[in-house]
Amino acid sequence: MTIEPGMKAPAFSLLNHAGERVSLDKWKGKWVVLYFYPKDDTPGCTVEACEFTAGIKQFEKLDAVVVGVSPDSPATHTNFREKHNLRVHLLSDPDKKMLTAYGAWGMKNMYGKKVEGVIRSTVLVDPKGNVAHHWKTVRAEGHAKYVQAKIAELAGG
C-alpha cells in the first residue's frame, strides 16, 4: 500500500508498552507522529527514540503525540522505555499488519544485502485522521527536529 498525503490514515488497534489496546481514534483531534523502527534498544532506534523524547515538550506545544511502532513485544517496549527514560508511546505490531499498511515493512538494503524488514519511516497524521506527510525513509539522527518543523509549518505556526 502506498501512503500519500491527503488519504485517510489506515486504522489500527495494537497493544502499547503497558499492554493496553490503542487505536488511532484515541488521538483524534491531535497531530500524530507514527514513527516506524526496527528494534528496541539498538543504536539507531535508541537515538531516534531519545531525540523524540528530548523534544516531547515542543511536540506537546504543537498538540502532537509521538508514537513509535515496531514488531517488538509490549514487555520489550517497557524495558526500552524504562532503560532510556522514554516519554513516547510505543506500540507492538508482531503481525506486521500496521507496518505493512503504512508502507513500513518490505525489502530494504542492509549492508549491501537485500532483506525483508522494518523500513525506518515516519507518517504524520493530521488532527482529522488524514496523512499530512510521509517520510518514506529516514536517518534516525536529527529526524525528530524535521518532524517538529513540518508540524509547525502545517499547523501554521
Secondary structure, 3 states (H helix, E strand, C coil): CCCCCCCECCCCEEEECCCCEEEHHHHCCCEEEEEECCCCCCHHHHHHHHHHHHCHHHHHHCCEEEEEEECCCHHHHHHHHHHHCCCCEEEECCCCHHHHHCCCEEEEEECCEEEEEECCEEEEECCCCEEEEEECCCCCCCHHHHHHHHHHHHHCC
